[in-house]
Amino acid sequence: MLTEIQCKTAACPGDKKRLRLTDAGGLYLEISPAGSKRWFWKTYADGKEGRLALGSYPEVTLKYARLARDAAKRGRADGVDLVQVRKLAKIKRVVTEGETFKATALEWYGRNESRWSSHYAIREKRNLEKDLFPYFAERRISEIAPVELLAALRRVEERGALDVASRVLQTARAVWRYAVATARAPRDIAGDLKGALTPHKRRHFAAITDPTKLGELIRVIRGYQGGAIVRTALQLAPLLFQRPNELRGAAWAEIDLDKALWTVPAARMKRRIDGKENGDPHLVPLPKQAVDLLRKLYPLTGHGVLVFPGERSHDRPISDNTLRAALLTLGYGPTVQTVHGFRATARTLLAEVLDVDPLVIEAQLAHAVKDANGRAYNRTQYVNQRGQMMQRWADYLDELVGALMLPQTLGCIAPTRECGGREHELNEEQTKVK
């Protein structure tokens, strides 16, 4: 029979894998070389030896270890397989812990993150952490009612973020579908909320599509008095109509001025992870006007990696806000014309005025247009047609500027109300002089 002193002072010699101190009735204390001490009760079933863990010493004292042994004996006498009961309890505990909303959502997120773009993954994580976890993290997902989820979404709407509320609902739906598939929830309650949120108008990027007004804008852009880097990027934005991030992040290694071609790597395109890793690059034929602009800029930034490096760090491109602020300085705010809106400007006028094949335009916009069978056209098709289209577009912008009858010597850069008033005053003064 063991004593408390023996249990407390016992140690396993360094040359042994373990030391067992036997008590009575199959109870023993197992000691490891590292010093851990655990109670076990020895069992026999079908001629095979087994054991049942009863806890660790000193949390479970000798006295309570003996009580646990006796309780195990009584259960065994009643025909209960205690080892199996312990295994089932462990499995049930793991499943229960995994049935919370947070555990289910993080498991769903982990299984899908690798196939998402970094932007999309960040947005989904933010939807969970900011607008769902604060209310449901430790709740069993099967016990959450539709009205509770709606209340959480209403809080998002109360911030005035109607579009965000819609996206949070989409995230919730994906989590509940996963919960149903993994037997954590009986049904997708998020599906019940379709139509329950406040409708919101999808905002499009502001874009000028009137030829005369576009000509005025291009003239103003060409008169921009800012730095050469921003001025060049601003002029190329309507000329090439690529996404702002793709334009500002351009590297000299991507551009072949002799071949008049800009090859944007798949990794920099707006695509899913698979498209970024395995997709083809996007080809942008450069019109003569774009090549001239880039050749003039090359002596200034050609020694570095980026075409449009930022002022603070040449390892980073100009910021998202740089071109936006430049347009605003010229009198074109976000409700009139955005940098991204140049894509819509070109898409509209190329089709309606220049009568270009929509498939060629969509290819230049890097849109995956599907055919009647649902197959996406290759993003690098129509390269020759796109080269001709881009030159026509550049020439058309020159024609719009040339057709303007506005005075060119007034020093007026932006077509603002104040500028227009000053222009009128100068015209009157010139008339009097004459």
Summary of the structure (lengths in Angstrom):
residues: 434
radius of gyration: 35.4
end to end distance: 125.3
largest distance: 125.3
contacts: 1222
relative contact order: 0.07
helix: 54%
strand: 11%
